[in-house]
Structures are given as structure tokens and as C-alpha cells.
Amino acid sequence: MEESPISRASISEALKKKFTQTQAKAMSPLALAYIGDGIFSDAIRKYLIGCGQQDVNLMTKASISYVRASAQAQIIHTLIPELTENELRIVKRGRNTHSQVPKNANASDYCYATGFEALLGYLYLSGEPLRLEALMIKGIAIINAKNPKLQG
């Protein structure tokens, strides 16, 4: 089956799309959290593999310790004093967004986790990779400090 050049070009354009800080800030907090969730999950997977882990079952169990709502809430509570005013506004917008809380999550933790993910999504989309990386590294270190068995 031959691909349409227009379709391929539009896909490529969407994948390469750049956003200004203003555009990213104007996005729905849930859209920012959506991309932030994927970014953080990907980073955790890379971290676990980078630590030498290769057992998929163990990696899956370990990754849950980092990406669950309670862990992300703990991360953002610890990071709040280090955030800029702009970053704090993004977290608050994400935290205050109404969404369905999963059965296995505490509502408060889930709200803060959404704020954390929204911040990561914002930093990613607005082209701030160094700040994004710094906050994710600190986040991983926060969870590792609470559970030394997770460290690679």
C-alpha cells in the first residue's frame, strides 16, 4: 500500500511541531498532563534500563513505584519550593483540573500528580529540555531516597 505524500507530510509536521511558551501555557492542563505522563514514563523506563535492569517484570514493578499518583504527589510537594512562579501556576492549573480519579488513587495525590505531569508537559512542549531533565532527575532521586531498594 502506497502512502499519500500529503498524509506523510502532515504526520511529520505534527511530530516536529514547536510551541512557544505562550502556546504551551494556553493549552488545557489535561493535555499538558497527557504529554507529561508519557515523558515521565519514558524517562523512568530509560532510567531503569540505564541502571542495568533487563528483567521486564521487575522493571514494570519498579516503574510503578515512580509513576503512581502517590509518588508523583510526593515529588511535586518536595519540588514546590524550587519552582518558578510560572511553573507553580502550571502545577496549580493541573492540580485544580477536574478529572476522573482512578479507584486505586487518593484524590489529593491524583490532583498533585496531574499538576506534576502538567508541568513536565509544559516544559517539554515549550522547549525547556534542561529544566525538564533537572526536575525529572530530582524526582527520581526523591523516590529513590524514600525507597533505597529501587536505586540502580
Secondary structure by P-SEA (a helix, b strand, c coil): ccccaaaaaaaaaaaaccccaaaaaaccaaaaaaaaaaaaaaaaaaaaaaaccccaaaaaaaaaacccaaaaaaaaaaacccccaaaaaaaaaaaaccccccccccaaaaaaaaaaaaaaaaaaaaccaaaaaaaaaaaaaaaaaacccccc
